[in-house]
Amino acid sequence: PQTPSFTAAVKWLWQQPTSEAFLHLEDDWVLQRDVIPTDIIPLFDIPRVRQVSFMAHEKHWGFRSKYHSKWTHRRLLGVKLYRRLIENEPIFTTSPSFVERDFGAHCARLMDDALDPEKQLLDARNPELRAYVKGFRNYLFGSKREFPVRDIGRNYRQAQGIEKEVVEGVSHWRFK
């Protein structure tokens, strides 16, 4: 990219693959098990699946669905009673995952350089990108007992006294 940034790097990288799917894995994640093509490739045959994300303990993603979607809390008099899955609100991510090539390239073309790539995949800050991803699914690979990846960046940031803060869709890291 002409001007280096996290978003510019993701946009450039997601438009380069020539294979049907590609692995997005950043330097602060570690695979905890072997992953072979027969684990992943058939998952892209499931209708509308365009991303297969690795479950991670650090992410606290739910287990009630095979697909990564938003949740809402049901409340009574201000007290949280339970969470409800919103299946028509898929979540896509820059966490470790395999991404279908054409889907990734199209997402990259729609990304706004000024915003964190993951945040604009997640919320309404980039309406055109959000409208595009809404018709697809992100399959969660792993289970309650098996987390294929581990996030080592969180521990590093904590040990160094670095905080991540998201302000208006832009991630900032600062020392505490």
TIMAR-975193 format. One record per atom (N, C-alpha, C, CB): residue number from 1; residue in one letter; atom name; x, y, z. Coordinates in steps of 0.1 Angstrom, whole numbers, plus 5000, padded with zeros to 4 digits. Last residue first. Glycine has a CB too. Layout:
REM residues N
NUM	A	CA	X	Y	Z .
...
REM end
This chain:
REM residues 176
176	K	N	4992	5026	5292 .
176	K	CA	4984	5030	5303 .
176	K	C	4991	5040	5312 .
176	K	CB	4980	5017	5312 .
175	F	N	4999	5034	5258 .
175	F	CA	5004	5029	5271 .
175	F	C	4995	5034	5282 .
175	F	CB	5018	5034	5273 .
174	R	N	4976	5025	5232 .
174	R	CA	4983	5035	5240 .
174	R	C	4988	5029	5253 .
174	R	CB	4975	5048	5243 .
173	W	N	4962	5022	5200 .
173	W	CA	4969	5015	5211 .
173	W	C	4977	5026	5218 .
173	W	CB	4978	5004	5205 .
172	H	N	4931	5024	5184 .
172	H	CA	4942	5031	5189 .
172	H	C	4949	5023	5200 .
172	H	CB	4938	5045	5194 .
171	S	N	4909	5019	5156 .
171	S	CA	4916	5013	5167 .
171	S	C	4929	5022	5171 .
171	S	CB	4920	4999	5165 .
170	V	N	4880	5035	5147 .
170	V	CA	4894	5035	5145 .
170	V	C	4901	5029	5158 .
170	V	CB	4900	5049	5141 .
169	G	N	4853	5039	5152 .
169	G	CA	4857	5029	5142 .
169	G	C	4871	5028	5139 .
169	G	CB	4850	5032	5130 .
168	E	N	4853	5058	5173 .
168	E	CA	4847	5061	5160 .
168	E	C	4852	5052	5149 .
168	E	CB	4849	5075	5156 .
167	V	N	4878	5042	5188 .
167	V	CA	4872	5055	5188 .
167	V	C	4866	5058	5174 .
167	V	CB	4881	5067	5193 .
166	V	N	4889	5017	5208 .
166	V	CA	4883	5020	5195 .
166	V	C	4875	5032	5196 .
166	V	CB	4874	5008	5190 .
165	E	N	4920	5008	5223 .
165	E	CA	4907	5016	5224 .
165	E	C	4902	5019	5210 .
165	E	CB	4910	5030	5232 .
164	K	N	4941	4988	5241 .
164	K	CA	4935	4991	5228 .
164	K	C	4922	4998	5231 .
164	K	CB	4933	4977	5220 .
163	E	N	4970	4995	5260 .
163	E	CA	4956	4994	5259 .
163	E	C	4951	4996	5245 .
163	E	CB	4949	5004	5269 .
162	I	N	4999	4981	5275 .
162	I	CA	4993	4987	5263 .
162	I	C	4978	4984	5263 .
162	I	CB	5000	4982	5250 .
161	G	N	5017	4969	5293 .
161	G	CA	5009	4981	5297 .
161	G	C	5002	4988	5285 .
161	G	CB	5017	4990	5305 .
160	Q	N	5029	4947	5286 .
160	Q	CA	5036	4959	5283 .
160	Q	C	5029	4971	5287 .
160	Q	CB	5038	4959	5268 .
159	A	N	5011	4927	5294 .
159	A	CA	5024	4928	5301 .
159	A	C	5032	4941	5298 .
159	A	CB	5033	4916	5296 .
158	Q	N	4990	4933	5276 .
158	Q	CA	4988	4935	5291 .
158	Q	C	5002	4936	5298 .
158	Q	CB	4980	4924	5296 .
157	R	N	5002	4927	5252 .
157	R	CA	4998	4940	5254 .
157	R	C	4996	4943	5269 .
157	R	CB	4984	4943	5247 .
156	Y	N	5006	4899	5256 .
156	Y	CA	5017	4908	5254 .
156	Y	C	5013	4922	5257 .
156	Y	CB	5022	4907	5239 .
155	N	N	4980	4890	5259 .
155	N	CA	4989	4889	5270 .
155	N	C	5001	4898	5269 .
155	N	CB	4994	4874	5271 .
154	R	N	4971	4896	5233 .
154	R	CA	4964	4902	5244 .
154	R	C	4973	4902	5257 .
154	R	CB	4951	4895	5247 .
153	G	N	4986	4880	5216 .
153	G	CA	4988	4895	5216 .
153	G	C	4982	4902	5228 .
153	G	CB	4982	4901	5203 .
152	I	N	4980	4855	5214 .
152	I	CA	4991	4858	5223 .
152	I	C	4993	4873	5224 .
152	I	CB	5004	4851	5218 .
151	D	N	4953	4836	5211 .
151	D	CA	4957	4849	5209 .
151	D	C	4968	4853	5219 .
151	D	CB	4945	4859	5211 .
150	R	N	4951	4804	5195 .
150	R	CA	4953	4812	5208 .
150	R	C	4958	4826	5204 .
150	R	CB	4962	4804	5218 .
149	V	N	4930	4781	5178 .
149	V	CA	4940	4791	5179 .
149	V	C	4940	4798	5192 .
149	V	CB	4937	4802	5168 .
148	P	N	4911	4760	5182 .
148	P	CA	4922	4758	5173 .
148	P	C	4933	4769	5173 .
148	P	CB	4917	4757	5159 .
147	F	N	4898	4748	5210 .
147	F	CA	4901	4761	5204 .
147	F	C	4913	4760	5195 .
147	F	CB	4903	4772	5215 .
146	E	N	4875	4727	5223 .
146	E	CA	4886	4728	5214 .
146	E	C	4887	4741	5207 .
146	E	CB	4886	4717	5203 .
145	R	N	4852	4727	5238 .
145	R	CA	4864	4720	5243 .
145	R	C	4876	4722	5235 .
145	R	CB	4861	4706	5245 .
144	K	N	4833	4740	5223 .
144	K	CA	4835	4744	5236 .
144	K	C	4848	4738	5243 .
144	K	CB	4823	4740	5245 .
143	S	N	4851	4741	5190 .
143	S	CA	4840	4737	5199 .
143	S	C	4842	4743	5213 .
143	S	CB	4838	4722	5200 .
142	G	N	4856	4749	5155 .
142	G	CA	4861	4746	5169 .
142	G	C	4849	4742	5177 .
142	G	CB	4868	4758	5175 .
141	F	N	4847	4774	5134 .
141	F	CA	4854	4761	5134 .
141	F	C	4861	4759	5148 .
141	F	CB	4865	4761	5123 .
140	L	N	4819	4790	5123 .
140	L	CA	4828	4789	5135 .
140	L	C	4834	4775	5136 .
140	L	CB	4821	4793	5148 .
139	Y	N	4813	4806	5093 .
139	Y	CA	4812	4793	5100 .
139	Y	C	4823	4793	5111 .
139	Y	CB	4814	4781	5091 .
138	N	N	4795	4833	5083 .
138	N	CA	4809	4830	5088 .
138	N	C	4808	4817	5097 .
138	N	CB	4815	4842	5096 .
137	R	N	4775	4840	5054 .
137	R	CA	4777	4834	5067 .
137	R	C	4792	4832	5070 .
137	R	CB	4770	4821	5069 .
136	F	N	4757	4867	5037 .
136	F	CA	4766	4855	5038 .
136	F	C	4767	4851	5052 .
136	F	CB	4779	4859	5032 .
135	G	N	4744	4891	5034 .
135	G	CA	4738	4879	5027 .
135	G	C	4746	4866	5029 .
135	G	CB	4736	4882	5013 .
134	K	N	4759	4910	5046 .
134	K	CA	4747	4905	5053 .
134	K	C	4741	4893	5047 .
134	K	CB	4737	4916	5053 .
133	V	N	4780	4920	5031 .
133	V	CA	4782	4908	5039 .
133	V	C	4770	4902	5045 .
133	V	CB	4792	4911	5050 .
132	Y	N	4767	4943	5019 .
132	Y	CA	4772	4932	5011 .
132	Y	C	4774	4920	5019 .
132	Y	CB	4786	4936	5005 .
131	A	N	4760	4960	5041 .
131	A	CA	4750	4955	5032 .
131	A	C	4754	4943	5024 .
131	A	CB	4744	4966	5023 .
130	R	N	4786	4966	5049 .
130	R	CA	4777	4958	5058 .
130	R	C	4766	4952	5050 .
130	R	CB	4772	4968	5069 .
129	L	N	4796	4981	5028 .
129	L	CA	4802	4968	5031 .
129	L	C	4793	4960	5040 .
129	L	CB	4816	4971	5039 .
128	E	N	4778	5003	5029 .
128	E	CA	4779	4995	5017 .
128	E	C	4785	4981	5020 .
128	E	CB	4787	5002	5006 .
127	P	N	4782	5014	5056 .
127	P	CA	4769	5008	5052 .
127	P	C	4770	4999	5039 .
127	P	CB	4759	5018	5049 .
126	N	N	4803	5014	5078 .
126	N	CA	4805	5013	5064 .
126	N	C	4793	5006	5058 .
126	N	CB	4819	5005	5060 .
125	R	N	4792	5013	5103 .
125	R	CA	4801	5024	5100 .
125	R	C	4804	5025	5085 .
125	R	CB	4814	5023	5107 .
124	A	N	4777	4992	5114 .
124	A	CA	4771	5000	5103 .
124	A	C	4780	5012	5099 .
124	A	CB	4758	5005	5107 .
123	D	N	4800	4964	5120 .
123	D	CA	4789	4973	5123 .
123	D	C	4785	4982	5111 .
123	D	CB	4792	4982	5135 .
122	L	N	4819	4946	5110 .
122	L	CA	4810	4942	5121 .
122	L	C	4798	4951	5122 .
122	L	CB	4818	4943	5134 .
121	L	N	4836	4956	5091 .
121	L	CA	4829	4944	5088 .
121	L	C	4818	4941	5098 .
121	L	CB	4839	4932	5088 .
120	Q	N	4845	4977	5106 .
120	Q	CA	4836	4980	5095 .
120	Q	C	4829	4968	5090 .
120	Q	CB	4843	4988	5084 .
119	K	N	4862	4964	5124 .
119	K	CA	4850	4971	5129 .
119	K	C	4840	4974	5118 .
119	K	CB	4855	4984	5136 .
118	E	N	4881	4953	5108 .
118	E	CA	4872	4944	5115 .
118	E	C	4860	4952	5119 .
118	E	CB	4879	4938	5126 .
117	P	N	4895	4976	5098 .
117	P	CA	4888	4967	5089 .
117	P	C	4878	4958	5096 .
117	P	CB	4898	4958	5081 .
116	D	N	4890	5009	5110 .
116	D	CA	4895	4995	5113 .
116	D	C	4888	4985	5105 .
116	D	CB	4894	4992	5129 .
115	L	N	4889	5035	5085 .
115	L	CA	4883	5027	5096 .
115	L	C	4891	5014	5098 .
115	L	CB	4869	5024	5093 .
114	A	N	4900	5047	5063 .
114	A	CA	4900	5055	5076 .
114	A	C	4895	5047	5088 .
114	A	CB	4892	5067	5075 .
113	D	N	4896	5031	5041 .
113	D	CA	4909	5032	5047 .
113	D	C	4910	5038	5060 .
113	D	CB	4918	5039	5037 .
112	D	N	4868	5011	5039 .
112	D	CA	4872	5025	5040 .
112	D	C	4886	5025	5047 .
112	D	CB	4861	5033	5048 .
111	M	N	4862	4984	5016 .
111	M	CA	4867	4989	5029 .
111	M	C	4871	5004	5028 .
111	M	CB	4878	4981	5034 .
110	L	N	4855	4974	4991 .
110	L	CA	4845	4982	4998 .
110	L	C	4850	4989	5011 .
110	L	CB	4833	4974	5001 .
109	R	N	4876	4958	4985 .
109	R	CA	4873	4969	4976 .
109	R	C	4864	4979	4983 .
109	R	CB	4868	4964	4963 .
108	A	N	4874	4938	5005 .
108	A	CA	4885	4947	5005 .
108	A	C	4883	4959	4996 .
108	A	CB	4898	4940	5000 .
107	C	N	4850	4925	4996 .
107	C	CA	4851	4932	5009 .
107	C	C	4862	4942	5009 .
107	C	CB	4852	4922	5021 .
106	H	N	4861	4913	4973 .
106	H	CA	4850	4923	4972 .
106	H	C	4849	4931	4985 .
106	H	CB	4836	4916	4969 .
105	A	N	4880	4896	4983 .
105	A	CA	4884	4907	4974 .
105	A	C	4873	4918	4973 .
105	A	CB	4887	4901	4960 .
104	G	N	4864	4879	4999 .
104	G	CA	4875	4887	5005 .
104	G	C	4879	4899	4996 .
104	G	CB	4887	4879	5008 .
103	F	N	4848	4867	4978 .
103	F	CA	4842	4874	4989 .
103	F	C	4852	4884	4996 .
103	F	CB	4836	4865	5000 .
102	D	N	4868	4855	4963 .
102	D	CA	4860	4865	4957 .
102	D	C	4853	4874	4967 .
102	D	CB	4850	4859	4947 .
101	R	N	4880	4836	4983 .
101	R	CA	4887	4846	4976 .
101	R	C	4879	4857	4970 .
101	R	CB	4894	4839	4964 .
100	E	N	4869	4830	5016 .
100	E	CA	4866	4827	5002 .
100	E	C	4872	4839	4994 .
100	E	CB	4851	4824	4999 .
99	V	N	4891	4826	5042 .
99	V	CA	4882	4835	5036 .
99	V	C	4881	4831	5021 .
99	V	CB	4886	4850	5037 .
98	F	N	4898	4813	5074 .
98	F	CA	4899	4811	5059 .
98	F	C	4888	4819	5053 .
98	F	CB	4898	4796	5055 .
97	S	N	4912	4830	5102 .
97	S	CA	4901	4824	5094 .
97	S	C	4906	4821	5080 .
97	S	CB	4889	4833	5094 .
96	P	N	4918	4850	5130 .
96	P	CA	4923	4839	5122 .
96	P	C	4911	4831	5115 .
96	P	CB	4931	4829	5130 .
95	S	N	4901	4881	5125 .
95	S	CA	4907	4871	5134 .
95	S	C	4911	4859	5125 .
95	S	CB	4898	4867	5146 .
94	T	N	4886	4898	5111 .
94	T	CA	4900	4897	5107 .
94	T	C	4908	4888	5116 .
94	T	CB	4907	4911	5105 .
93	T	N	4852	4888	5103 .
93	T	CA	4863	4892	5112 .
93	T	C	4877	4892	5105 .
93	T	CB	4864	4882	5123 .
92	F	N	4817	4890	5104 .
92	F	CA	4829	4886	5097 .
92	F	C	4840	4893	5105 .
92	F	CB	4828	4890	5082 .
91	I	N	4785	4881	5115 .
91	I	CA	4798	4888	5119 .
91	I	C	4809	4882	5111 .
91	I	CB	4800	4887	5134 .
90	P	N	4751	4886	5105 .
90	P	CA	4764	4878	5105 .
90	P	C	4775	4887	5109 .
90	P	CB	4766	4872	5092 .
89	E	N	4722	4888	5113 .
89	E	CA	4732	4898	5115 .
89	E	C	4746	4891	5116 .
89	E	CB	4729	4906	5128 .
88	N	N	4702	4869	5113 .
88	N	CA	4703	4876	5101 .
88	N	C	4713	4888	5102 .
88	N	CB	4690	4882	5097 .
87	E	N	4703	4858	5139 .
87	E	CA	4709	4851	5128 .
87	E	C	4710	4859	5115 .
87	E	CB	4700	4839	5126 .
86	I	N	4710	4868	5169 .
86	I	CA	4703	4875	5157 .
86	I	C	4709	4869	5145 .
86	I	CB	4705	4890	5158 .
85	L	N	4704	4851	5199 .
85	L	CA	4712	4851	5186 .
85	L	C	4703	4859	5176 .
85	L	CB	4716	4837	5182 .
84	R	N	4701	4864	5230 .
84	R	CA	4694	4859	5219 .
84	R	C	4702	4861	5207 .
84	R	CB	4679	4865	5217 .
83	R	N	4708	4859	5265 .
83	R	CA	4711	4864	5252 .
83	R	C	4704	4857	5241 .
83	R	CB	4727	4863	5250 .
82	Y	N	4689	4868	5295 .
82	Y	CA	4696	4859	5286 .
82	Y	C	4699	4866	5273 .
82	Y	CB	4687	4846	5283 .
81	L	N	4686	4889	5313 .
81	L	CA	4681	4876	5316 .
81	L	C	4688	4865	5308 .
81	L	CB	4666	4876	5313 .
80	K	N	4698	4918	5329 .
80	K	CA	4700	4909	5318 .
80	K	C	4695	4895	5321 .
80	K	CB	4715	4908	5313 .
79	V	N	4676	4942	5341 .
79	V	CA	4685	4931	5345 .
79	V	C	4686	4921	5333 .
79	V	CB	4679	4923	5357 .
78	G	N	4658	4962	5335 .
78	G	CA	4672	4965	5334 .
78	G	C	4681	4954	5338 .
78	G	CB	4675	4976	5343 .
77	L	N	4633	4948	5336 .
77	L	CA	4636	4959	5346 .
77	L	C	4651	4962	5347 .
77	L	CB	4631	4955	5359 .
76	L	N	4648	4925	5318 .
76	L	CA	4636	4927	5325 .
76	L	C	4639	4937	5336 .
76	L	CB	4630	4914	5330 .
75	R	N	4662	4918	5285 .
75	R	CA	4663	4924	5299 .
75	R	C	4649	4925	5305 .
75	R	CB	4669	4938	5298 .
74	R	N	4682	4901	5264 .
74	R	CA	4669	4903	5268 .
74	R	C	4669	4908	5282 .
74	R	CB	4660	4890	5267 .
73	H	N	4708	4911	5242 .
73	H	CA	4704	4907	5255 .
73	H	C	4689	4910	5258 .
73	H	CB	4713	4914	5266 .
72	T	N	4718	4898	5211 .
72	T	CA	4711	4908	5218 .
72	T	C	4708	4903	5232 .
72	T	CB	4699	4914	5211 .
71	W	N	4745	4891	5188 .
71	W	CA	4736	4887	5199 .
71	W	C	4729	4899	5205 .
71	W	CB	4744	4880	5211 .
70	K	N	4755	4883	5155 .
70	K	CA	4754	4892	5166 .
70	K	C	4744	4886	5176 .
70	K	CB	4749	4905	5161 .
69	S	N	4773	4852	5146 .
69	S	CA	4763	4862	5144 .
69	S	C	4762	4871	5156 .
69	S	CB	4749	4856	5141 .
68	H	N	4788	4826	5131 .
68	H	CA	4792	4838	5139 .
68	H	C	4781	4849	5136 .
68	H	CB	4806	4843	5136 .
67	Y	N	4773	4794	5133 .
67	Y	CA	4777	4806	5125 .
67	Y	C	4779	4818	5135 .
67	Y	CB	4766	4809	5115 .
66	K	N	4765	4774	5147 .
66	K	CA	4777	4771	5140 .
66	K	C	4782	4783	5133 .
66	K	CB	4774	4760	5129 .
65	S	N	4754	4784	5180 .
65	S	CA	4752	4783	5165 .
65	S	C	4765	4780	5159 .
65	S	CB	4747	4797	5160 .
64	R	N	4761	4785	5206 .
64	R	CA	4747	4780	5203 .
64	R	C	4745	4779	5188 .
64	R	CB	4737	4790	5208 .
63	F	N	4784	4794	5215 .
63	F	CA	4784	4781	5210 .
63	F	C	4771	4776	5205 .
63	F	CB	4790	4771	5220 .
62	G	N	4800	4827	5211 .
62	G	CA	4790	4818	5216 .
62	G	C	4791	4804	5209 .
62	G	CB	4776	4823	5214 .
61	W	N	4833	4838	5219 .
61	W	CA	4822	4837	5209 .
61	W	C	4813	4826	5214 .
61	W	CB	4827	4833	5195 .
60	H	N	4855	4847	5233 .
60	H	CA	4843	4845	5240 .
60	H	C	4831	4845	5230 .
60	H	CB	4840	4856	5250 .
59	K	N	4882	4851	5226 .
59	K	CA	4871	4858	5219 .
59	K	C	4858	4857	5225 .
59	K	CB	4871	4854	5204 .
58	E	N	4899	4834	5239 .
58	E	CA	4900	4848	5242 .
58	E	C	4888	4856	5236 .
58	E	CB	4913	4853	5237 .
57	H	N	4895	4809	5227 .
57	H	CA	4890	4811	5240 .
57	H	C	4889	4826	5244 .
57	H	CB	4899	4804	5251 .
56	A	N	4884	4808	5194 .
56	A	CA	4895	4811	5203 .
56	A	C	4889	4814	5217 .
56	A	CB	4903	4824	5197 .
55	M	N	4877	4792	5163 .
55	M	CA	4872	4795	5177 .
55	M	C	4885	4798	5185 .
55	M	CB	4864	4784	5183 .
54	F	N	4884	4805	5131 .
54	F	CA	4888	4796	5142 .
54	F	C	4883	4801	5155 .
54	F	CB	4903	4794	5142 .
53	S	N	4860	4808	5105 .
53	S	CA	4868	4814	5116 .
53	S	C	4871	4804	5127 .
53	S	CB	4861	4826	5122 .
52	V	N	4855	4810	5073 .
52	V	CA	4855	4799	5083 .
52	V	C	4865	4804	5094 .
52	V	CB	4860	4785	5077 .
51	Q	N	4833	4826	5050 .
51	Q	CA	4845	4827	5059 .
51	Q	C	4843	4815	5069 .
51	Q	CB	4845	4841	5067 .
50	R	N	4812	4821	5035 .
50	R	CA	4822	4827	5028 .
50	R	C	4835	4829	5037 .
50	R	CB	4818	4841	5023 .
49	V	N	4783	4802	5031 .
49	V	CA	4795	4804	5039 .
49	V	C	4806	4809	5031 .
49	V	CB	4799	4790	5045 .
48	R	N	4761	4799	5014 .
48	R	CA	4763	4812	5019 .
48	R	C	4776	4813	5028 .
48	R	CB	4751	4817	5026 .
47	P	N	4758	4764	5020 .
47	P	CA	4752	4776	5014 .
47	P	C	4756	4789	5021 .
47	P	CB	4737	4775	5012 .
46	I	N	4788	4747	5022 .
46	I	CA	4776	4750	5030 .
46	I	C	4771	4763	5023 .
46	I	CB	4778	4752	5045 .
45	D	N	4813	4746	5011 .
45	D	CA	4801	4740	5003 .
45	D	C	4788	4743	5010 .
45	D	CB	4803	4725	5001 .
44	F	N	4831	4753	5029 .
44	F	CA	4827	4763	5020 .
44	F	C	4816	4758	5010 .
44	F	CB	4839	4768	5012 .
43	L	N	4835	4730	5043 .
43	L	CA	4827	4740	5049 .
43	L	C	4823	4751	5040 .
43	L	CB	4834	4746	5061 .
42	P	N	4854	4715	5028 .
42	P	CA	4840	4712	5027 .
42	P	C	4830	4722	5033 .
42	P	CB	4837	4698	5033 .
41	I	N	4879	4729	5036 .
41	I	CA	4873	4730	5023 .
41	I	C	4858	4726	5022 .
41	I	CB	4881	4721	5013 .
40	I	N	4886	4721	5063 .
40	I	CA	4881	4734	5060 .
40	I	C	4873	4734	5046 .
40	I	CB	4892	4744	5059 .
39	D	N	4896	4695	5066 .
39	D	CA	4889	4701	5077 .
39	D	C	4881	4714	5073 .
39	D	CB	4899	4705	5089 .
38	T	N	4911	4691	5043 .
38	T	CA	4898	4684	5044 .
38	T	C	4890	4688	5057 .
38	T	CB	4900	4669	5045 .
37	P	N	4935	4706	5048 .
37	P	CA	4924	4710	5039 .
37	P	C	4911	4704	5040 .
37	P	CB	4929	4708	5024 .
36	I	N	4941	4707	5084 .
36	I	CA	4943	4701	5070 .
36	I	C	4932	4705	5061 .
36	I	CB	4944	4686	5071 .
35	V	N	4958	4719	5110 .
35	V	CA	4946	4721	5102 .
35	V	C	4949	4716	5088 .
35	V	CB	4941	4736	5103 .
34	D	N	4970	4709	5142 .
34	D	CA	4972	4709	5127 .
34	D	C	4958	4711	5121 .
34	D	CB	4977	4695	5123 .
33	R	N	4967	4734	5168 .
33	R	CA	4965	4721	5162 .
33	R	C	4968	4721	5147 .
33	R	CB	4951	4715	5165 .
32	Q	N	4969	4760	5174 .
32	Q	CA	4972	4750	5185 .
32	Q	C	4970	4736	5180 .
32	Q	CB	4963	4753	5197 .
31	L	N	4984	4789	5160 .
31	L	CA	4976	4777	5157 .
31	L	C	4979	4766	5168 .
31	L	CB	4977	4771	5143 .
30	V	N	4984	4820	5174 .
30	V	CA	4992	4808	5172 .
30	V	C	4982	4796	5170 .
30	V	CB	5001	4805	5185 .
29	W	N	4987	4855	5168 .
29	W	CA	4979	4843	5169 .
29	W	C	4987	4831	5167 .
29	W	CB	4967	4844	5160 .
28	D	N	5000	4878	5160 .
28	D	CA	4998	4876	5174 .
28	D	C	4988	4865	5177 .
28	D	CB	4993	4889	5180 .
27	D	N	5002	4880	5132 .
27	D	CA	5014	4876	5139 .
27	D	C	5012	4874	5154 .
27	D	CB	5025	4885	5138 .
26	E	N	4972	4867	5116 .
26	E	CA	4981	4877	5120 .
26	E	C	4992	4872	5129 .
26	E	CB	4974	4889	5126 .
25	L	N	4958	4851	5090 .
25	L	CA	4964	4848	5103 .
25	L	C	4974	4859	5106 .
25	L	CB	4970	4834	5103 .
24	H	N	4938	4840	5066 .
24	H	CA	4941	4853	5073 .
24	H	C	4946	4849	5087 .
24	H	CB	4929	4863	5072 .
23	L	N	4941	4819	5039 .
23	L	CA	4942	4820	5053 .
23	L	C	4946	4834	5058 .
23	L	CB	4952	4810	5059 .
22	F	N	4917	4817	5012 .
22	F	CA	4930	4820	5017 .
22	F	C	4929	4821	5032 .
22	F	CB	4935	4834	5012 .
21	A	N	4903	4799	4983 .
21	A	CA	4902	4805	4997 .
21	A	C	4916	4808	5002 .
21	A	CB	4895	4795	5007 .
20	E	N	4911	4794	4957 .
20	E	CA	4897	4796	4960 .
20	E	C	4894	4802	4974 .
20	E	CB	4890	4783	4959 .
19	S	N	4941	4813	4949 .
19	S	CA	4934	4801	4953 .
19	S	C	4919	4804	4956 .
19	S	CB	4941	4794	4965 .
18	T	N	4951	4838	4947 .
18	T	CA	4946	4832	4934 .
18	T	C	4939	4819	4937 .
18	T	CB	4958	4830	4925 .
17	P	N	4951	4868	4967 .
17	P	CA	4950	4854	4965 .
17	P	C	4945	4850	4951 .
17	P	CB	4941	4848	4975 .
16	Q	N	4949	4898	4968 .
16	Q	CA	4960	4891	4961 .
16	Q	C	4958	4876	4959 .
16	Q	CB	4973	4892	4969 .
15	Q	N	4931	4911	4983 .
15	Q	CA	4929	4911	4969 .
15	Q	C	4940	4904	4961 .
15	Q	CB	4929	4926	4964 .
14	W	N	4939	4909	5009 .
14	W	CA	4927	4902	5006 .
14	W	C	4924	4903	4991 .
14	W	CB	4915	4908	5014 .
13	L	N	4962	4927	5009 .
13	L	CA	4964	4912	5010 .
13	L	C	4951	4905	5006 .
13	L	CB	4967	4909	5025 .
12	W	N	4950	4953	5007 .
12	W	CA	4959	4948	4997 .
12	W	C	4960	4932	4997 .
12	W	CB	4973	4954	4999 .
11	K	N	4933	4953	5030 .
11	K	CA	4928	4955	5016 .
11	K	C	4937	4950	5006 .
11	K	CB	4925	4970	5014 .
10	V	N	4953	4950	5050 .
10	V	CA	4942	4940	5048 .
10	V	C	4936	4941	5034 .
10	V	CB	4931	4942	5059 .
9	A	N	4968	4974	5046 .
9	A	CA	4974	4960	5045 .
9	A	C	4964	4950	5042 .
9	A	CB	4982	4957	5058 .
8	A	N	4949	4993	5051 .
8	A	CA	4955	4993	5038 .
8	A	C	4962	4979	5036 .
8	A	CB	4966	5004	5036 .
7	T	N	4943	4988	5078 .
7	T	CA	4933	4986	5068 .
7	T	C	4939	4985	5054 .
7	T	CB	4923	4997	5068 .
6	F	N	4968	4994	5090 .
6	F	CA	4962	4980	5092 .
6	F	C	4952	4978	5080 .
6	F	CB	4956	4979	5106 .
5	S	N	4989	5012	5067 .
5	S	CA	4980	5011	5078 .
5	S	C	4975	4997	5079 .
5	S	CB	4968	5022	5076 .
4	P	N	5010	5032	5046 .
4	P	CA	5008	5020	5054 .
4	P	C	4998	5022	5065 .
4	P	CB	5021	5016	5060 .
3	T	N	5002	5042	5015 .
3	T	CA	5002	5047	5028 .
3	T	C	4999	5035	5038 .
3	T	CB	4991	5059	5030 .
2	Q	N	5004	5023	4994 .
2	Q	CA	5011	5036	4993 .
2	Q	C	5012	5042	5007 .
2	Q	CB	5004	5046	4984 .
1	P	N	5008	4988	5000 .
1	P	CA	5000	5000	5000 .
1	P	C	5009	5013	5000 .
1	P	CB	4991	5000	5012 .
REM end
